[in-house]
Amino acid sequence: MADDRADSSRLAEVQRRVAQVHHEGHPEQQLRFYDGWAPEYEELQAKGFCRLHGLDGSQGMLEHACRKGIYQDLKRCLLGQEALPAPEGCYDAVLIVGALSEGQVPTSVVPELLRVTRPGGYLCLTTRSNTGNLEYKAQLQQVLNELEQRGLWRKVMEQEVEAWERATSEKESAQGVEYIPGVVYLYQKSPVL
């Protein structure tokens, strides 16, 4: 019973935080949100990735990541609002998880992510498929398809995930939805451009 209460309390806190960031219109307010969330954010090292570079708009997230000592390089950048601070083709793999959604990072960031990926390298992107994100997902799909039609990359995988993450919006919770769907995209940059 105590575990159920802890899970419910944790879910309520996540719902509050996600709702807060999705309703904060000004980028500086969103960054303050992530500054406060930084100590609880998961890192990739637990999955065996050892040579990591991190990028975030939140100084608090970057400071927390720095204290963990797992990143070789950390830089601040507002995704979709400025060029990525990396040379063309410098990364073997680029991941963006949890940021491609309505009210977060604009779809215009995708070509910039492709730019910093080395020829033949991989890009992994995720987005939500819940009703509140369908317009954004359609815009993202248009960008992904356009880059593929231009021969800049090829789709390796697209996987819909029915129970992507716990429902956090009041609308979804009121409908009794425990989890919302999402999608994972994996692309490989063309070896020669």
Backbone as a chain_set.jsonl record, in Angstrom:
{"seq": "MADDRADSSRLAEVQRRVAQVHHEGHPEQQLRFYDGWAPEYEELQAKGFCRLHGLDGSQGMLEHACRKGIYQDLKRCLLGQEALPAPEGCYDAVLIVGALSEGQVPTSVVPELLRVTRPGGYLCLTTRSNTGNLEYKAQLQQVLNELEQRGLWRKVMEQEVEAWERATSEKESAQGVEYIPGVVYLYQKSPVL", "coords": {"N": [[0.824, -1.192, 0.0], [1.953, 1.231, 0.772], [3.831, 1.543, -1.269], [2.14, 1.953, -3.459], [1.027, 4.425, -2.786], [3.326, 6.007, -2.865], [4.009, 5.739, -5.579], [1.743, 6.945, -6.717], [1.991, 9.524, -5.693], [4.42, 10.263, -6.852], [3.696, 10.135, -9.585], [1.769, 12.16, -9.621], [3.403, 14.356, -9.125], [5.064, 14.314, -11.421], [3.086, 14.725, -13.367], [2.282, 17.304, -12.663], [4.664, 18.742, -13.143], [5.132, 18.298, -15.923], [2.787, 19.349, -17.03], [3.143, 21.973, -16.242], [5.451, 22.803, -17.726], [4.49, 22.556, -20.326], [2.629, 24.521, -20.422], [3.961, 26.826, -20.004], [4.77, 29.606, -21.706], [6.957, 31.25, -22.323], [10.372, 30.981, -23.23], [12.371, 31.333, -21.212], [10.99, 30.804, -18.829], [10.415, 28.111, -19.228], [13.004, 27.091, -19.179], [13.745, 27.579, -16.515], [12.049, 25.768, -15.314], [13.199, 23.305, -16.163], [15.687, 23.582, -14.96], [15.018, 23.179, -12.278], [14.225, 20.527, -12.395], [16.445, 19.077, -13.006], [18.088, 17.531, -11.072], [16.732, 15.1, -10.948], [16.757, 13.904, -13.402], [17.21, 11.288, -15.798], [20.174, 9.588, -17.013], [22.224, 8.556, -19.881], [24.377, 6.877, -19.42], [23.857, 4.686, -17.822], [22.963, 2.83, -19.599], [25.178, 1.981, -20.913], [26.505, 3.752, -22.615], [29.375, 5.59, -23.11], [30.98, 7.728, -24.061], [29.962, 10.692, -24.086], [28.335, 13.643, -25.227], [26.634, 16.463, -24.174], [23.749, 18.537, -24.548], [21.791, 21.275, -23.785], [19.171, 23.589, -23.051], [18.807, 24.42, -20.527], [20.522, 25.69, -17.856], [20.671, 24.621, -15.307], [20.218, 21.862, -15.781], [22.538, 21.283, -17.239], [24.543, 21.86, -15.328], [23.951, 19.938, -13.399], [24.38, 17.605, -14.916], [27.112, 17.891, -15.382], [28.178, 17.531, -12.807], [27.826, 14.81, -12.524], [29.855, 13.714, -13.976], [30.035, 12.222, -16.356], [29.977, 13.186, -18.91], [31.863, 14.237, -21.705], [31.737, 16.664, -22.883], [29.775, 19.526, -22.474], [27.251, 21.715, -23.459], [25.422, 24.784, -23.69], [22.41, 25.457, -25.358], [19.671, 26.69, -27.131], [17.527, 24.69, -28.488], [16.441, 24.638, -31.815], [16.238, 27.342, -31.899], [18.677, 28.395, -32.273], [21.793, 27.742, -33.979], [23.273, 24.507, -33.648], [25.988, 24.059, -31.423], [28.272, 22.739, -32.758], [30.528, 21.21, -35.057], [29.915, 20.362, -38.528], [28.937, 17.025, -39.168], [30.111, 15.702, -36.91], [29.282, 13.804, -35.005], [28.735, 10.373, -34.195], [26.302, 9.311, -33.468], [23.151, 10.758, -32.808], [20.843, 11.741, -30.438], [17.56, 12.65, -29.555], [15.341, 12.965, -27.147], [12.183, 13.176, -25.778], [11.901, 15.896, -26.203], [10.867, 16.716, -28.62], [8.012, 17.882, -29.118], [4.748, 19.375, -28.84], [4.913, 22.72, -27.845], [7.5, 22.532, -26.978], [10.478, 21.839, -28.387], [10.927, 23.171, -31.614], [10.097, 21.689, -34.832], [11.938, 22.49, -36.675], [14.471, 21.99, -35.784], [15.357, 19.527, -36.617], [16.773, 19.29, -39.222], [19.144, 20.499, -38.383], [20.07, 18.74, -36.431], [20.63, 16.613, -38.095], [22.684, 17.758, -39.595], [24.909, 17.793, -37.815], [25.472, 15.15, -37.529], [27.567, 12.472, -38.477], [28.349, 11.372, -41.856], [26.682, 8.412, -42.652], [26.115, 7.987, -40.019], [23.84, 7.727, -37.15], [20.533, 8.803, -36.222], [18.321, 9.197, -33.599], [15.058, 9.814, -32.781], [12.289, 10.927, -30.851], [8.764, 11.224, -30.254], [5.593, 12.2, -28.892], [2.412, 10.533, -29.299], [-0.053, 11.26, -28.481], [-3.332, 12.801, -28.263], [-3.052, 15.571, -27.847], [-0.713, 16.161, -29.136], [-0.828, 15.621, -31.794], [-0.929, 17.375, -34.054], [1.621, 18.524, -34.009], [3.131, 16.175, -34.324], [2.396, 15.468, -36.937], [3.545, 17.61, -38.347], [6.228, 17.109, -37.754], [6.531, 14.618, -38.996], [6.267, 15.385, -41.645], [8.628, 16.901, -42.013], [10.546, 14.878, -41.563], [9.956, 13.106, -43.683], [10.468, 14.775, -45.899], [13.257, 15.193, -45.718], [14.083, 12.596, -46.165], [13.114, 12.141, -48.764], [14.738, 13.896, -50.152], [17.054, 12.495, -50.101], [18.828, 12.67, -47.998], [18.895, 11.134, -45.752], [18.004, 7.814, -44.568], [15.17, 5.951, -43.529], [15.487, 3.773, -40.882], [14.008, 2.56, -38.937], [10.722, 2.802, -37.609], [8.856, 2.945, -34.854], [5.891, 2.496, -33.252], [4.781, 3.004, -29.982], [2.63, 1.837, -27.724], [2.164, 2.222, -24.937], [3.749, 4.614, -24.123], [4.489, 6.698, -22.285], [3.537, 7.707, -18.966], [0.312, 9.134, -18.7], [-0.09, 12.589, -18.453], [-1.519, 14.905, -18.748], [-4.38, 16.811, -17.715], [-6.69, 16.339, -19.181], [-6.252, 13.781, -20.369], [-5.921, 12.232, -18.054], [-8.43, 12.582, -16.905], [-9.937, 11.157, -18.683], [-9.346, 8.656, -17.979], [-7.052, 7.541, -18.971], [-4.142, 5.832, -18.622], [-1.585, 5.585, -19.747], [0.093, 7.229, -22.452], [0.478, 7.078, -26.053], [3.47, 6.836, -28.106], [6.169, 7.455, -30.413], [9.102, 6.08, -31.873], [11.739, 7.03, -33.854], [14.249, 5.963, -36.072], [16.935, 6.912, -37.965], [19.322, 6.772, -40.641], [22.005, 8.676, -41.632], [22.777, 9.646, -44.922], [25.553, 8.032, -46.483], [27.24, 9.387, -48.291], [27.219, 12.669, -49.262]], "CA": [[0.0, 0.0, 0.0], [2.841, 2.394, 0.822], [4.411, 1.687, -2.606], [1.112, 2.539, -4.321], [0.935, 5.856, -2.447], [4.543, 6.648, -3.368], [3.865, 5.81, -7.037], [0.717, 7.952, -7.008], [2.573, 10.82, -5.38], [5.428, 10.523, -7.893], [2.958, 10.411, -10.809], [1.159, 13.48, -9.481], [4.479, 15.341, -9.282], [5.437, 14.332, -12.841], [1.983, 15.369, -14.078], [2.358, 18.732, -12.373], [5.826, 19.308, -13.826], [4.927, 18.275, -17.376], [1.738, 20.337, -17.334], [3.749, 23.288, -16.052], [6.328, 23.163, -18.839], [3.709, 22.666, -21.554], [1.831, 25.737, -20.371], [4.853, 27.978, -19.907], [4.981, 30.066, -23.061], [8.222, 31.945, -22.509], [11.509, 30.053, -23.098], [13.073, 31.469, -19.931], [10.2, 30.095, -17.821], [10.625, 26.68, -19.46], [14.353, 26.748, -18.73], [13.714, 27.515, -15.041], [11.404, 24.488, -15.008], [14.177, 22.229, -16.311], [16.709, 23.768, -13.924], [14.519, 22.544, -11.063], [14.039, 19.088, -12.617], [17.74, 18.495, -13.345], [18.606, 16.474, -10.187], [16.001, 13.844, -11.083], [16.749, 13.469, -14.798], [17.985, 10.067, -16.075], [21.295, 9.736, -17.952], [22.441, 7.422, -20.79], [25.488, 6.018, -19.006], [23.311, 3.441, -17.267], [22.736, 1.912, -20.724], [26.458, 1.588, -21.481], [27.117, 4.775, -23.46], [30.452, 6.128, -22.284], [31.544, 8.978, -24.595], [28.757, 11.49, -24.292], [28.304, 15.1, -25.25], [25.289, 16.87, -23.834], [23.321, 19.848, -24.985], [20.507, 21.612, -23.174], [18.932, 25.011, -22.863], [18.719, 24.647, -19.093], [21.808, 25.718, -17.164], [20.575, 23.68, -14.191], [20.424, 20.514, -16.32], [23.947, 21.157, -17.591], [25.324, 21.805, -14.087], [23.722, 18.619, -12.795], [25.074, 16.624, -15.758], [28.545, 18.075, -15.146], [28.513, 16.915, -11.507], [27.843, 13.352, -12.664], [31.161, 13.345, -14.514], [29.965, 11.237, -17.438], [30.011, 13.861, -20.205], [33.132, 14.818, -22.113], [31.482, 18.038, -23.296], [28.414, 20.01, -22.218], [27.056, 23.069, -23.977], [24.073, 25.34, -23.599], [21.879, 25.847, -26.647], [18.216, 26.619, -27.237], [17.26, 23.907, -29.685], [15.473, 25.202, -32.731], [16.322, 28.801, -31.893], [20.031, 28.752, -32.665], [22.549, 26.622, -34.548], [23.926, 23.642, -32.67], [27.396, 24.437, -31.283], [29.099, 21.595, -33.133], [30.816, 21.223, -36.49], [29.179, 19.427, -39.378], [29.371, 15.639, -39.228], [31.034, 15.337, -35.828], [28.764, 12.783, -34.085], [28.34, 9.065, -34.726], [24.879, 9.139, -33.182], [22.497, 11.91, -32.192], [19.562, 11.364, -29.834], [16.729, 13.696, -28.958], [14.265, 12.206, -26.506], [11.313, 13.93, -24.886], [11.87, 17.329, -26.488], [10.119, 16.968, -29.851], [6.579, 17.852, -28.851], [4.07, 20.668, -28.805], [5.333, 23.608, -26.765], [8.891, 22.281, -26.594], [11.448, 22.168, -29.422], [10.276, 23.168, -32.921], [10.559, 20.681, -35.793], [13.039, 23.065, -37.448], [15.746, 21.526, -35.244], [15.744, 18.237, -37.202], [17.902, 19.41, -40.155], [20.336, 20.864, -37.628], [20.548, 17.482, -35.846], [21.206, 15.868, -39.217], [23.939, 18.427, -39.966], [26.027, 17.449, -36.921], [25.67, 13.695, -37.58], [28.537, 12.112, -39.519], [27.787, 10.54, -42.921], [26.538, 7.023, -42.214], [25.752, 7.961, -38.596], [22.44, 7.475, -36.827], [19.744, 9.767, -35.46], [17.162, 8.622, -32.929], [14.153, 10.884, -32.379], [11.025, 10.438, -30.297], [7.698, 12.184, -29.999], [4.363, 11.633, -28.342], [1.316, 10.336, -30.255], [-1.318, 11.553, -27.805], [-4.173, 13.745, -29.003], [-2.541, 16.923, -27.708], [0.529, 16.325, -29.886], [-1.007, 15.102, -33.154], [-0.559, 18.378, -35.058], [3.091, 18.589, -33.992], [3.635, 14.92, -34.895], [2.198, 15.554, -38.384], [4.58, 18.527, -38.842], [7.493, 16.39, -37.654], [6.525, 13.588, -40.04], [6.505, 16.09, -42.902], [10.059, 17.214, -42.051], [11.268, 13.612, -41.707], [9.733, 12.619, -45.045], [11.15, 15.666, -46.842], [14.693, 14.896, -45.669], [14.281, 11.288, -46.801], [12.888, 12.324, -50.207], [15.92, 14.598, -50.678], [18.176, 11.573, -50.068], [19.777, 13.041, -46.949], [18.928, 10.022, -44.804], [17.015, 6.761, -44.825], [14.532, 5.462, -42.306], [15.87, 2.433, -40.47], [12.923, 2.015, -38.128], [9.723, 3.662, -36.982], [8.131, 2.045, -33.963], [4.857, 3.046, -32.379], [4.787, 2.403, -28.648], [1.293, 2.133, -27.192], [2.282, 2.764, -23.572], [5.01, 5.352, -24.201], [4.761, 7.314, -20.987], [2.324, 7.938, -18.181], [-0.495, 10.294, -19.064], [0.157, 13.667, -17.501], [-2.443, 16.032, -18.894], [-5.651, 16.663, -17.002], [-7.647, 15.766, -20.135], [-6.011, 12.343, -20.473], [-6.2, 11.622, -16.748], [-9.886, 12.591, -16.721], [-10.486, 10.118, -19.548], [-8.932, 7.37, -17.446], [-5.91, 7.042, -19.733], [-2.975, 5.722, -17.745], [-0.397, 5.816, -20.56], [-0.125, 7.779, -23.786], [1.352, 6.455, -27.045], [4.571, 7.614, -28.653], [6.834, 6.826, -31.557], [10.558, 6.169, -31.937], [12.254, 7.022, -35.225], [15.69, 5.774, -36.22], [17.36, 7.22, -39.328], [20.755, 6.75, -40.915], [22.404, 9.731, -42.558], [23.377, 9.126, -46.158], [27.006, 7.941, -46.338], [27.911, 10.382, -49.117], [26.31, 13.757, -49.648]], "C": [[0.871, 1.26, 0.0], [3.48, 2.635, -0.54], [3.416, 2.322, -3.559], [0.979, 4.036, -4.064], [2.148, 6.611, -2.977], [4.474, 6.798, -4.886], [2.853, 6.88, -7.427], [1.244, 9.352, -6.764], [3.586, 11.222, -6.445], [4.74, 10.872, -9.207], [2.339, 11.802, -10.757], [2.206, 14.583, -9.664], [4.917, 15.445, -10.739], [4.346, 15.025, -13.651], [2.029, 16.881, -13.874], [3.501, 19.381, -13.151], [5.63, 19.374, -15.338], [3.868, 19.283, -17.779], [2.306, 21.74, -17.22], [4.591, 23.685, -17.26], [5.547, 23.318, -20.14], [2.849, 23.922, -21.576], [2.674, 26.989, -20.222], [5.199, 28.422, -21.321], [6.349, 30.66, -23.318], [9.388, 30.98, -22.309], [12.237, 30.147, -21.763], [12.316, 30.769, -18.802], [10.38, 28.588, -17.973], [12.001, 26.252, -18.963], [14.43, 26.679, -17.208], [13.062, 26.211, -14.584], [12.428, 23.351, -15.068], [15.324, 22.36, -15.319], [16.295, 23.048, -12.643], [14.398, 21.037, -11.18], [15.374, 18.358, -12.785], [18.203, 17.38, -12.401], [17.923, 15.123, -10.356], [16.066, 13.246, -12.486], [17.664, 12.266, -15.009], [19.108, 10.363, -17.073], [21.527, 8.437, -18.732], [23.525, 6.456, -20.325], [25.001, 4.686, -18.45], [23.058, 2.392, -18.35], [24.024, 1.556, -21.452], [27.097, 2.586, -22.421], [28.148, 5.529, -22.621], [31.037, 7.443, -22.77], [30.393, 9.868, -25.012], [29.047, 12.983, -24.333], [26.856, 15.477, -24.996], [25.013, 18.295, -24.261], [21.956, 20.108, -24.375], [20.392, 23.115, -23.08], [18.927, 25.4, -21.399], [20.106, 24.597, -18.449], [21.809, 24.743, -15.988], [20.785, 22.242, -14.632], [21.901, 20.29, -16.638], [24.828, 21.054, -16.347], [25.165, 20.45, -13.409], [24.46, 17.536, -13.585], [26.582, 16.703, -15.54], [28.984, 17.394, -13.849], [28.564, 15.396, -11.597], [29.152, 12.852, -13.254], [31.13, 12.338, -15.65], [30.05, 11.864, -18.83], [31.401, 14.426, -20.474], [32.958, 16.29, -22.499], [30.015, 18.359, -23.024], [28.309, 21.442, -22.705], [25.603, 23.48, -23.828], [23.632, 25.812, -24.978], [20.363, 25.722, -26.589], [17.879, 25.95, -28.556], [16.16, 24.532, -30.524], [15.5, 26.709, -32.8], [17.705, 29.3, -32.284], [20.728, 27.512, -33.213], [23.179, 25.8, -33.429], [25.418, 23.997, -32.618], [28.333, 23.26, -31.531], [29.355, 21.663, -34.636], [30.006, 20.166, -37.238], [29.801, 18.039, -39.303], [30.249, 15.155, -38.103], [30.55, 14.201, -34.919], [28.374, 11.496, -34.803], [26.853, 8.823, -34.557], [24.359, 10.377, -32.46], [21.136, 11.442, -31.687], [18.858, 12.606, -29.327], [15.473, 12.99, -28.453], [13.485, 13.143, -25.588], [11.187, 15.404, -25.198], [11.061, 17.673, -27.736], [8.63, 16.803, -29.579], [6.052, 19.276, -28.789], [4.53, 21.48, -27.606], [6.768, 23.417, -26.319], [9.818, 22.759, -27.709], [10.762, 22.123, -30.792], [10.885, 22.124, -33.864], [11.722, 21.191, -36.646], [14.408, 22.622, -36.943], [16.247, 20.268, -35.972], [16.856, 18.371, -38.24], [19.216, 19.773, -39.46], [20.928, 19.627, -36.934], [21.22, 16.622, -36.915], [22.565, 16.455, -39.609], [25.11, 17.963, -39.111], [26.298, 15.946, -36.857], [26.631, 13.37, -38.719], [27.832, 11.329, -40.625], [27.802, 9.066, -42.502], [26.143, 6.885, -40.755], [24.248, 7.857, -38.403], [21.827, 8.622, -36.019], [18.544, 9.039, -34.89], [16.333, 9.781, -32.38], [12.89, 10.264, -31.809], [10.032, 11.582, -30.206], [6.495, 11.442, -29.45], [3.325, 11.495, -29.455], [-0.035, 10.596, -29.616], [-2.07, 12.649, -28.556], [-3.656, 15.175, -28.941], [-1.285, 17.194, -28.525], [0.387, 15.915, -31.355], [-0.623, 16.106, -34.237], [0.962, 18.497, -35.155], [3.673, 17.35, -34.662], [3.498, 14.937, -36.413], [3.245, 16.486, -39.009], [5.95, 17.848, -38.833], [7.597, 15.351, -38.764], [6.804, 14.206, -41.409], [7.992, 16.418, -43.069], [10.87, 15.938, -42.283], [11.165, 13.09, -43.134], [10.482, 13.463, -46.078], [12.651, 15.378, -46.879], [14.997, 13.551, -46.33], [14.106, 11.395, -48.32], [14.068, 13.028, -50.872], [17.167, 13.723, -50.648], [19.208, 11.874, -49.004], [19.908, 11.979, -45.865], [17.924, 8.973, -45.23], [16.455, 6.292, -43.492], [14.968, 4.027, -42.06], [14.703, 1.772, -39.746], [11.988, 3.129, -37.691], [8.859, 2.736, -36.14], [7.154, 2.813, -33.099], [4.907, 2.288, -31.058], [3.483, 2.81, -27.974], [1.341, 2.774, -25.804], [3.63, 3.47, -23.451], [5.401, 5.954, -22.856], [3.441, 7.527, -20.264], [1.62, 9.199, -18.648], [-0.307, 11.373, -18.008], [-0.819, 14.821, -17.632], [-3.735, 15.75, -18.133], [-6.684, 15.987, -17.894], [-7.485, 14.248, -20.218], [-6.32, 11.64, -19.163], [-7.699, 11.542, -16.496], [-10.563, 11.519, -17.562], [-10.091, 8.722, -19.074], [-7.776, 6.744, -18.205], [-4.701, 7.015, -18.8], [-1.676, 6.033, -18.488], [-0.793, 6.411, -21.905], [0.826, 7.087, -24.763], [2.461, 7.405, -27.477], [5.171, 6.863, -29.827], [8.331, 7.089, -31.474], [10.948, 6.072, -33.413], [13.755, 6.803, -35.175], [16.027, 5.978, -37.692], [18.862, 7.077, -39.434], [21.055, 7.811, -41.961], [23.066, 9.098, -43.775], [24.898, 9.134, -46.039], [27.767, 8.998, -47.13], [26.899, 11.42, -49.524], [26.946, 14.641, -50.685]], "O": [[0.564, 2.234, -0.687], [3.661, 3.784, -0.942], [3.799, 3.148, -4.388], [0.837, 4.823, -5.0], [2.016, 7.726, -3.482], [4.831, 7.845, -5.427], [3.084, 7.64, -8.367], [0.974, 10.265, -7.543], [3.613, 12.37, -6.889], [5.157, 11.813, -9.882], [2.382, 12.54, -11.741], [1.932, 15.614, -10.279], [5.121, 16.55, -11.242], [4.65, 15.828, -14.533], [1.835, 17.644, -14.819], [3.326, 20.444, -13.747], [5.929, 20.393, -15.962], [4.035, 19.996, -18.768], [1.977, 22.607, -18.03], [4.452, 24.799, -17.764], [5.915, 24.142, -20.977], [2.391, 24.34, -22.639], [2.152, 28.101, -20.305], [5.856, 27.685, -22.056], [6.851, 30.577, -24.439], [9.406, 30.235, -21.329], [12.677, 29.127, -21.235], [12.94, 30.197, -17.908], [10.486, 27.867, -16.98], [12.148, 25.172, -18.391], [15.112, 25.809, -16.666], [13.475, 25.621, -13.586], [12.519, 22.537, -14.149], [15.878, 21.352, -14.882], [17.113, 22.389, -12.0], [14.462, 20.334, -10.172], [15.412, 17.13, -12.711], [18.678, 16.354, -12.888], [18.475, 14.101, -9.95], [15.488, 12.188, -12.731], [18.768, 12.223, -14.466], [18.998, 11.285, -17.881], [21.093, 7.364, -18.315], [23.578, 5.321, -20.8], [25.676, 3.668, -18.6], [22.95, 1.203, -18.051], [23.984, 0.901, -22.494], [28.151, 2.292, -22.985], [27.828, 6.044, -21.549], [31.549, 8.213, -21.957], [29.914, 9.806, -26.145], [29.876, 13.505, -23.588], [25.948, 14.862, -25.555], [25.908, 19.137, -24.326], [21.067, 19.259, -24.44], [21.396, 23.827, -23.036], [19.031, 26.581, -21.066], [20.78, 23.568, -18.499], [22.827, 24.111, -15.704], [21.455, 21.475, -13.94], [22.45, 19.229, -16.34], [25.759, 20.25, -16.314], [26.135, 19.883, -12.906], [25.089, 16.654, -12.999], [27.255, 15.673, -15.518], [30.036, 16.756, -13.802], [29.277, 14.758, -10.822], [29.521, 11.694, -13.057], [32.128, 11.656, -15.882], [30.181, 11.148, -19.823], [32.032, 15.013, -19.595], [33.912, 17.067, -22.449], [29.128, 17.555, -23.313], [29.162, 22.278, -22.406], [24.691, 22.654, -23.837], [24.385, 26.485, -25.682], [19.837, 24.746, -26.053], [17.941, 26.576, -29.614], [15.099, 24.902, -30.022], [14.856, 27.301, -33.665], [17.887, 30.478, -32.59], [20.315, 26.383, -32.95], [23.568, 26.339, -32.393], [26.04, 24.21, -33.659], [29.081, 22.84, -30.648], [28.501, 22.12, -35.397], [29.489, 19.215, -36.651], [31.021, 17.886, -39.363], [31.073, 14.266, -38.319], [31.341, 13.682, -34.131], [27.765, 11.523, -35.872], [26.218, 8.199, -35.407], [25.04, 10.959, -31.617], [20.371, 10.822, -32.425], [19.476, 13.497, -28.746], [14.661, 12.491, -29.232], [14.06, 13.815, -24.732], [10.435, 16.108, -24.524], [10.617, 18.811, -27.887], [8.061, 15.73, -29.781], [6.81, 20.242, -28.698], [4.536, 20.984, -26.479], [7.213, 24.071, -25.377], [9.929, 23.961, -27.946], [10.086, 21.143, -31.105], [12.041, 21.73, -33.708], [12.417, 20.394, -37.276], [15.412, 22.86, -37.615], [17.443, 19.979, -35.941], [17.828, 17.62, -38.157], [20.288, 19.381, -39.921], [22.148, 19.484, -36.859], [22.246, 15.987, -36.666], [23.493, 15.709, -39.921], [26.205, 17.758, -39.636], [27.247, 15.515, -36.202], [26.516, 13.933, -39.807], [26.818, 10.682, -40.363], [28.825, 8.551, -42.052], [25.861, 5.777, -40.297], [23.481, 7.893, -39.364], [22.504, 9.304, -35.25], [17.831, 8.343, -35.613], [16.828, 10.615, -31.622], [12.471, 9.19, -32.241], [10.408, 12.749, -30.096], [6.401, 10.218, -29.537], [3.349, 12.243, -30.432], [-1.062, 10.191, -30.16], [-1.49, 13.342, -29.392], [-3.813, 15.921, -29.907], [-0.836, 18.338, -28.603], [1.381, 15.868, -32.081], [-0.041, 15.715, -35.249], [1.519, 18.563, -36.251], [4.596, 17.452, -35.471], [4.395, 14.467, -37.112], [3.775, 16.189, -40.079], [6.731, 17.989, -39.773], [8.643, 15.224, -39.401], [7.499, 13.611, -42.233], [8.55, 16.231, -44.15], [11.78, 15.924, -43.112], [12.164, 12.68, -43.725], [11.061, 12.925, -47.021], [13.247, 15.326, -47.955], [16.034, 13.386, -46.972], [14.875, 10.799, -49.074], [14.359, 12.775, -52.041], [18.227, 14.144, -51.112], [20.34, 11.397, -49.083], [20.908, 11.929, -45.15], [17.106, 9.194, -46.123], [17.151, 6.241, -42.479], [14.831, 3.17, -42.933], [14.443, 0.581, -39.918], [12.416, 4.255, -37.437], [8.204, 1.84, -36.672], [7.544, 3.675, -32.311], [5.059, 1.066, -31.038], [3.262, 3.988, -27.69], [0.641, 3.75, -25.537], [4.536, 2.991, -22.768], [6.507, 5.74, -22.36], [2.372, 7.527, -20.873], [2.258, 10.206, -18.954], [-0.36, 11.096, -16.81], [-0.936, 15.636, -16.716], [-4.124, 14.598, -17.94], [-7.466, 15.16, -17.426], [-8.47, 13.513, -20.146], [-6.918, 10.564, -19.163], [-8.189, 10.557, -15.943], [-11.633, 11.026, -17.204], [-10.459, 7.724, -19.693], [-7.543, 5.54, -18.096], [-4.293, 8.044, -18.262], [-0.774, 6.663, -17.935], [-1.871, 6.133, -22.429], [1.864, 6.566, -24.353], [2.397, 8.612, -27.244], [4.727, 5.771, -30.18], [8.771, 8.164, -31.066], [10.537, 5.153, -34.121], [14.45, 7.382, -34.34], [15.475, 5.304, -38.562], [19.588, 7.238, -38.453], [20.446, 7.845, -43.03], [23.821, 8.133, -43.657], [25.48, 10.107, -45.56], [28.822, 9.458, -46.694], [25.843, 11.095, -50.067], [26.332, 15.61, -51.131]]}, "num_chains": 1, "name": "protein.A"}
